[in-house]
């Protein structure tokens, strides 16, 4: 939970897969996979915190703004 916003195991796994696919070499060991999951979780937490901070100051970044 990040300030009452949940991060599911599915979200972490999906982000970890994305990170692993964009890496130079596949994660072969359990410790490598766990390290990638930790990076994925950190990235998800950072994203939620940034979104919450933007919302607090009234910044609205909709999908149309990103094009």
N, C-alpha and C positions, 0 to 999 in steps of 0.2 A: 504494500500500500504506500502510495505517495500522496500525503495530504488527502486522504479519503478516496483516492483514485486507484483502482486495482490494476495490477499488472499480472496477467495470467501466465501460467507455465507455457501455454500455447504461444503467447506473444513472444516470450523469451526464446523458445525453441525456433520459432519462425525467423526472428532476428538473428539468432545464432547461425541458422542455415544460410542466410543471406551473407553474413560476415564470412563464413567458411567458404562460400562459393566465390567470393570476390578476393579471397586471399591467394597468396602465391602457391601454397602447398596445402593439401587437405589435412585436417586434423586426424591423426592416426591413433593416438593413444587417448585413454580416458582422461588423463590430466590435460591434454591439449584441448579436448572437447569441453571440459569443465572451464578452462581458461576462456574459451570463446563464449561460453554461456555467461561468464562473469562480465565480459566486455559488452555483450548484448544487453544484459540487465542494466549495467551502468548507462548505456546509451538510451535505453527506454526511460530510465529515471530522469536523466538529463533532459530528454525531450518533454516529459511531462512537466518538470519544473519550469522549463522555458515557456511552455504554453500557459502555465498558470501565472507566471510573472507577466507575460504579455497581456493576459486577460485582466490582471489587476490594474494595469496602467491604461487599459482601454484600447490596446492594439488588437485589431481583428484581421488575421491573415487567412482569408478564405481561399478556396481552391482557384477562384477566378484571378486572384492577385498573383498567383504563382506562375501564370502562363506568360 
